[in-house]
Amino acid sequence: MALPESRKKANAKWDAENMTTLGCRVKKEQAEKFKSFCKDIGKTSNAVLREYVLDCIDEQEAGE
């Protein structure tokens, strides 16, 4: 079921106000190895990096 345009707009507004993107640069072969690692453990690279960031700042969310 597709989201209505009004919901998409509201989600985008909330994200713009409350979220940010972190990034880093690595060599292509390192990125591919990391993506392969993530796939092997059944997670996305975003999920793995997000968990690491939250662990580093001791803010792991309940229920994860």
N, C-alpha and C positions, 0 to 999 in steps of 0.2 A: 504494500500500500504506500503510495507516494505521499510525501508531506505537502500540505497546502503551501502556497507561496507565502502566506502571512506567517506561518510557522517557520519557514526557512529564513525569512527576514528577521524574525524575532531571535532565532538561534544565532544568526550571524551577528546581530547587534550585541547579544550577550557575550559571545566569544570575543568580539572586538574590545569590549569593556573589561573582561575578566581573564582572558587567556593571552599567552605569548608563546612564541616559538623559540626554542633553544636550538642551536646548531653547532656543528664543528666540521672541520675539513679533515679528511683522511684520504690516503691513497686509494685508488679504485679497487685494487686487489684486497686491501684491508676491509673496505666496505662490503665487498662480495663475501668475504669470509664471515663477517659479522652477520650479514643477512642470512647466510647459510646456517650459522649457529642458532640464530633466532628461529628459523624454520624448524630446525632439528628439535628444539625444545617446545615447539608449538606456540610460539608467541611472535608478535610483530616486533620489528626493531623499535618502534615508538613505545610499545608497552615495556620492553626491557629497559630502554633509556629512562622512561618515566619512573619506573620502579627504583632504578638506581638513584636518580635525583632525589626522590622522596626519602629513600633510605639515608642518603647523605645528610639530609637536613632533618632527619628524625620526624618525618611527617607522613609516614605510611598510612594511607586511609584505611579505616576499619572495613572489614568485609572483603579485602583483597588478599 
